[in-house]
Amino acid sequence: MKHMQSKRAFWLLLGGLILLLAACGGGTTDTEEPADTTTEEEAPAEEAPAEEEAAGPAVDELTIFWAQWDPADYLQEIGNMYEAETGIKVNVLQEPWGSFGDVFFAEMAAQGTSYDMVIGDSQWLGQATTQGHYLDLTEFMNSAGLTDSVTEATLTYYGEYPPGSGTYWAFPTEGDANGWAYRKDLFEDPEEMAAFEEEYGYPLAPPTTMQQLMDIAKFFTRPDEGLYGSAIYTQADYDGLTMGFQNMLFSFGGNWSDENFNPQGVINSPESVAALEFYRELYNCCQPPGMSNAFFTEVNDAFISGQAAMGMNYFAFFPALANPEVNPYAETTGYFVNPAGPSGEHFASLGGQGISIISYISPERQQAAQDFIRWFGQDEIQAAWARLGGYSANKEVLASDEFMAVAPFNAAFAETMGIVKDFYNIPVYGELLRVAQDEMGQFVVGGEGTAQEALDAVAEQHAEILKDGGFLDE
């Protein structure tokens, strides 16, 4: 800005000198051009834009903040493509999942400008928007055709707040949900198949019900052989345990609260209690050792090392399992959708994120960020994002034969995205999450108390938080 101000001062000074010289020299000669009598208001203001254009782009570098995982590496490759095309460098700054949210919201509390964009969790929408951290992208996304380019579910879960408002704060970037990987070499071994059917009375195959999941997990749990039936989430740092448990919670017919945000009799209902008891049993009977604080890395490691016959994980982490350079069982690794519950209800825990623009950065940087998102949202760039391993929410990409053929788990992913449910995304979600993590962790991992006691405590504390937040009447 100082550079532009000095230029304007120079031209004003030069103009003053010209007028002074003209006044000293008297009238014009026959060969002189007549003096310009146009007033300042009438004069066309074309000089400044020409100078700005000559000075080059106002922004030559953008920073995107995201969690530390493979999709962030894929996004950096997309950013490198953008730099090659536009000359604007894109840096994808990564932070471990356990501290990702804390670091981001600490920066936002200070109205910091360290990041131009963030790929934030769907759960952040309420807090980040009501506290003024995100730029309203509604008009931009509608005019750019971005709202029509993605599936309705991802637009709702990753971009819209309040729900049903038609107000958008993020462009769906990484669609994700929980699924399962399994060892086909074990499941299709004739001896294993015969032994399983003899013991349980039905054929060994990828489970379609929770009871089958438990039977198979117990069947393959053989500590003497270093083999265990399943690897599940138990992480306490952020949301791992809660996200893993939701696979059972929703499929058993439970939920966090009713439509009026009342958790009493819902999160501690018989269905919810049965789901937590199931999760605890799966951990207690069949989890590989050393996995009391396990999230995506630990689950994949247990699978790759041959310790787990099945592994729960977000689809975003399955590319590693399909890579023979990483997973020695890659060629015999299969994938299945989260099984249905006792009453046939069938859901999976939602993951995924949308990209948002930070409201505190300058208008020039906001415009540059919008330009990047508009470019990123193009069908051909979304196809490139999917080829790298990103989970595009683009309708054209998801419906393409190319997408279905890109990875062995994409078919299961496409099915799963039709049965997803999520945790709270309201501003007090962080307090609600911490309670859920603490109370359920003490029971599932610590073995303390009962499932009923744990969920009664969750219901009571959640009710107070929701009342204080104005979501539940006294």
N, C-alpha and C positions, 0 to 999 in steps of 0.2 A: 504494500500500500504506500509506503514512503517513496518508493521508486516512482509510482504513478503520480504522486503529489508533486514531486520535483519536476516531472515532465510538464505538468499543467502550469506550474509557476514559470517555467522557461518560456512556454508559448505565450502566456499573458504578458510577460516582460517584453518579448520580441514584438508582440502586437502593439504595445504601448510605444516602443521606440519608433516603429514604422509610422504610427499616427503623428508622433512628434515631429519627425523629419518631414512628413507631408505638410504639416502646418507651417513649418519654417520655410519651405520652398514655395509657398504661395499656390496659385492655381495650377491646373494640369496643362501640359502642352498638347499639341494636336496628336502626337504619337503616344501619349500616355493613356492608359486605361482609366476610365472614370472611377472615381472613388466609390467603394462599396458602401452604400448607405443602409444596408440591411441591418436591422437591429439584432441584438444578441438572441432575442426570443425567436426571430424569424430565421436565423442562420441554421442550416442543417448541421446536426451534431453527429458527424460521421467520422471525425478524426479519432476520438477516443477508442471506439470499437476496433478501428484499423490498427491502432497501436497495440491494443490488447491481443489481437490476433497475431500480430508480428512477434509479440513477446512469448508466444507459445502457450501450451495448456497451463491453466491455473494450478492443476494438481497433477503431479507426475508419479505419485506413489500412494497406495491404499493399503490399509491394514485390516485384516479380518481376524477376529478372535474366536477360537473354537477349542473344544476339548482335544486331548491328545489321543488320537486313534487313527486307524488306517484311512477313513474317509477324509480326514483333514489333509493327509498326504496326497490323496487323489485331487482334492480341491486346489492344492498348491500347483499341481500339474495343469489344472484348468486355468489358474491364475497366470502361469507361464505362457499359456496360449494367448491370454488376453494381452499380456505385455508384448508378445511378438506381433500382435495385430494392431495395437494402439500406442505402444511405447510407454504405457502406464504400468509401473511395477506393482504387483500384488503380493503382499506378504501374509501368509496364514500363520498367525501366532498361536501356539498350542499350549494348553495348560492341563495337567493331569485331572481326570474326572473328579477325583476326591476334593480338589480345591477349586475347580473351574467356577462354580457358582459363587463361592465366597470372594474370589479374586474379582470377578466381574462386578458384583454388586458393591464391593468396596470402591472400585473405580467410579461406578455410577453415583454413589453417595457423595463423592467429591466433584461430581459433574465433570469427570475427566474426559479427555479427548485422545487417550492413548490408542483407541480403536475407532475406525470409521464404521465398521459393521461387526455384528456378532451373530453367530449361529447358535442361538439360545434354545434351551429345552422348551418343549411345548408347555411345561408347567410354569415357566417364567412369565407367560403372557400377561396375566393379571397384575402381578407385582410390577413388572417393567413398564407397562403402559400407564397404570394409574399413578406411578411415581414419576412419570414424564421422561423416562430414559429412551424410549423408542420414538422414532419419527412416524407419524401417521402416513401410511403408504396407500391408503384407499384410492385416492384420485389417480395416483401414479400407476398402480397396478391395474386399475380398470381401463385407463386410457391406453396402456401398453399391451392390453390383451392378456396379461399374466393371470388374472383370476379365472379366465376361461380355459387356460392351457393346462391346468392341473386338476387332479381328481377332487371331488367335493369334500371327501373325508379329510384329505390332507390340508385343504384350504381352511376347513373348519378347525381342525385340531392344531395346526401349526401356525395359522396366520390370523385368525379372527378372535377379537375380544371386544365387548362381551359376546358370548355365544349367541348367534342369530342376529347380531347387530348389523352385519354387512360392513363392519369397520375392520380394516386389515393393517397389521403391523409387521408382517413378515411374509416373505415369499417362500413357500414350501421347498425345502432343499434336500433334506435327507429323510426320506420315508423309512420307517423302521418299526419292527415289532419283534416279540420273542417267538422263536421257533426251536426246533430240536435237530441235532445231528446224531447219527447212530452208525455203528460199525456193521456194515453189510456183511463183512467176512465172518462175523460172529453169528449174525441173524440168519444167514443163509448156509451155515455149516450143517450138513446132514445130521451129524451126531447131536449137535446142539438143538436142532429142530425136533428131533425125536425125543430127546430128554425133556425138553420143555413141554411138549404136548402130553407126554406121559404124566408129568407132574401137575399141569394146570388144566388139561383137558381141552385145549384149543391150540391152533397152529401159532407158531412163533412168527411174528410179523411186526412192522412198525405199529405202535399202539394207537388206537383211535379213541380209547376211553382212559380215564384216570386209573381205573382199577387195573387195566392191562399195563399201564405205565409202571405201577407199583409191582405187579407180578414180575415183569421183565427185569426191573431194577434189582429185585431181590434174587432172581434167578442168576444173574450175572455177577453178583457180589461174592467174590472169592478172595478174601484177604490173603490166603496162603499162596495164591497165584499172582498177587498184586493187581487184581482186577476188581473193579467196583461198578455197580449198576448204573449210577447216574451222577452227574456233576451239576449242581444247582447254585444259584446266587445266595450268598450270605453276607455280602459286603455291608459294613456298618457306616462307612465314611459318608456316603451320599444317599443313594436311593436303591442300591442293588438288591438288598433283601426284600424291600417293598415291591419292586418291579417283578421280582421272581415270584413272590407270593401271589401277586395279582392274577397270574395265570391260573392258579387254583381258585382264588377267591371268586372271580367272576364266573368261572365254569361250574363251580359248586352252587351257584345261585346267590352268592353274597354280593355286598357292595359296601362302599364307604359311608353313604348316607342316602336318604330319600331325595325326591325332587325338591324338597324344601330345606335341604341342607341339615336335616336332623339325623345324626349318626346313631342315636340310641335305638336299640332294637334292630339295627341294620348291620353295622360292622361287628356287633356282638351277637348276631342272630345265630340260631343253630347251624345254618348253612355256612356262615362265615367261620364259625368255630370248627366245623368239620374240615373246612379247607385248611385252616392253620394246623390242625392236628395231622392232616395228611402231609403237609409240607415238613413238619417236624419229623414225622416218621421217615419220609424220604431222605432227609438229612441224616437222621440217626442210624438208619439201616444201611445206607448205600452210598454215602459220600466218601470220596477218596480222602485219605488222611491229609492234614495240613490245610484244609479248605474251610476254616471257620470264618474267614473274612474274604470270601471269593467273589470276584466279579468276572468280567469277560475274559481277561487275560488268564486267570487261574483256571477257568473252565476249559478254555482252548488248550492250555498247557496239559491239563489232565487227560484230555482226549488225545492229543498228539503223542503224549508219552505212553499211551496204551493202558492207562489206568481206568478210563471210563468207557463203558459200552455205549452210553448216551450222554449228551451234553446239552443243557439249556443255554441258549445265547440269543442275543439280538442277531438278526440276519446280517447286519453290517459287519459282523465279525466272522462270518462264515467264509469269506474269500481266502482267509489263511488256511482253513481246513480243506479247501479245494485245490490248494497249491502243493504239488508233490515235493517241492523244494523245502516246504515247511512241515507238512504233515505226511509221515510215511504211510498213512492209511488213506491218502487222498483219493486214490482210485476206487477204494471200497467204502467211501463215506457217503451215506445217504442222508436225506433230510425229511422231516415230517412236521406237520402242523400241530400246534398244542392240542392235546386230546380233549374230548368233551367230558363234562362232569357227570355225576350219578344220575341226574335227571335229563341229561341230553343237552343241557345248555353248553354253548361252545364259544369261548372267547379267548383272546390272547392279549397280553399286556402291550400297550402301545409304547413305542419309542419314537425317535425322530425329532427333527428340528427344522426351523425356518430361519432364513437370514433376515436380519433387521438392521436398520440404519440408526446410529446413535444420534440423538437429538441435539447434543451439545457441540457437535462439530460445526464448522463454518458452512454457510450456504453453498460455497463453491465445492466443498468436500461432500456435502449432501448430494449435490447434483452429480458429482463424479461417481458416487456410490450408486445412485440410481442408474447411471449409464452402465455400470458394471452389471447390475442385476438385470437390466433390460437385455443386455447381451447374453448373460448366463441363461436367461429364460427361453432363448430361441430353441426351436425343436432340434436343430442339428447340434447345438452345444449340449443340450440335455442328453442327446443320444451318445455324445462323446463322454459325458459324465457317467452314464450307465455302463459304457464299455470299460471305463477305468475301474468300476466297482462301486460307484456312488448309486444310491437308490433314488432315482428320479421320481418325481410325482407327476411328470408330464404324461398326459393321457395318450398321446401318440406313441410315446416311447413304451409305456407299459403294455399297450395293445399290440406291439410289434412282435413278429416272429423272432426278430433279432434279439430282443430283450429276453424272451423265454429261452433262447439257445445260448445266451451269453454265459450263464452259470448254472450248475446243477441244482441250486437251491432257489432259483427264481420262480419256479412254478409254485413251490410251497409259500414263498413270499407273497405272490399275487393272491393266493387263496387267503392267507393270513390277514392281509390288509382289509379284507371284508368282514373280519370278526373282531376288530380291535376295540378296546376300551382303555381309559386312562385314569390316572390319579387326578386330584384337584388341580386346576390351573388358576385359582383365585389368588389375590395378593398375599393371603396368609398361608399359602401352600407350604412354605418352608417350615413354619411352626408345626403344621399338621404332619409333615413328613418326618420331622425329627422325633415326634412322639411315636409314630408308627414304627420307625426304625428301632428306637430304644426298647419299647415294650415288647414288640414281637421278637427282637433279637435276644432278649433275656430268656424267652421261652424256647425259640427254635434252636439257637446255638448254645445258650447257657443251660437249658434244661430246667429252668426255674419256674415253679408254679404250674398252672394249667393254661390251656388255650383260652378257656372261658375267662379266667382272671386277666390274662393279657389283653384280650379284646374288650373286656369291661373297662379296663383302665384307658384303653385307646378311645373308646366311646365317650367316657366322662371328660377326658382332657380335650378331645376334639370339639365337644359341645361347647366348652368354655371358650376355646379359641374362636369358634365360629360365631358365638354370641359377641365376644369382644370385637370381632371384625365386622359386625353388622350384618352377617349372613343368616343368623338364626335368632328368632325372637326369644326374649327372656321367658 
